[in-house]
């Protein structure tokens, strides 16, 4: 008999006091790629924006990215966690993306798949 156990595609993101759960399904992985591309593109626009407007643009970009990956409640939670610092909220966003990508790659190691498939 072959017994198949369901794999979890939830990647926990631990903060002091709360945990976010990133569901690493096809839709969310593609969405994360899009958010990453948009961050790169928008980041350059923020850098090129006048000083007075750059902060507002950064704040909007960071919020939109968190909401795109999770939801507005998550953004608010992380923003409060950061001491209401947009820069720290952005750093947490980048750390979250990097951590989720690293964990996803570890879980879905292509070399391991090749080994099992005999390629």
N, C-alpha and C positions, 0 to 999 in steps of 0.2 A: 504494500500500500504506500502511496505517496501522499504525504501530508504537506499541504501548502499553508504557511502562516502568512497572514496579511502583514505587509510591510507598512510602517508608518512613514508618511511623507511630511510629517510635521517637524519643523526645525525650531526648537525653542531658542529664544534670544533672552538671556538672563540680565536683568538689571537688579540693583539692590532694591528689594521690596516688591518687585513684580516681574512677570515673565511674559514676553510676547510670543505668539506662535505663528510662524510663517509656514503656510501650507505650500509645500514645494510641488504643486501640480503644474501641468503644462502651461496653463493660463498665467499663473503667478510668476513662473520662471521667465516667460516671454515678457511679461509686464516689468519685471525687475530689469531685464536687459534694456527695455525702452526707457525706464526711469534713469538708468545709468547713462544712456546716450544723451538724454535730455539734460541731465545734470552737467555733463561735459559741455554741451552746447550753450546752455543757459549760464553756466559758470563764467564763460568767456564774456557773455553779454553783461553780466554783473560787474566783471572787472573793467569793462569799457564804459560803464555808466558813471554819470556825475556822482561825486562823493555824497551829496545830499540824498540822492535817489537810490544809491547802491544798496544801502541797508534795507530799504523797503523791498527792493527787488530780491535781495538775498532771503529775506524773511518769507516772501511769497514763494520763492523757489523751494525752500526747505519744507514749508508746510505742504505744498502741493506734492512733493516727493513722498513725505510720510503718509499723506492721505492716499496717494496712489498705491503704495505698497501695503498699507494696512487700512486705516480709516482715520477720521478726524479725532475720535476719542483717543486713539493711540498717539497722534501728534500732540494733543493737549497734555496727555500723561507724561510724555517724554519732555515736552517744553517745561512743564512744572518741575519735573525731575532735574532738569538742567539749571534750575534756579532762574527760569525765564530768560535764558541766554540763547539767542538765535545761533550764535557761533558754536556753542556747545551742542545744541540740538542738531546742527549740521554734522559735527564730528561724530555724534552718536549714530546718525544716519549712515555715514560712510563706514563706520565700524560694523553696523548691522549688516549692510550690504556685503561687505568683505567677509564677515563671519558666515553669513548664510551661503554665499557662493562657495567658500572653502568647505563647509560642511556638506553641501550638496555634491561637490566634486568628490569628496572623500567617500560619501555613501554610494556614489555611482561611478566608481573608478572603472574607467574603460579597460585598463589592463586586466582587472579582475574578471570583467565580463568576457574578454577574449580568452582568458585561461579556462573559464567554465565552458565556453562554446567551442574550444579546441582550435581557435585561429591563431 
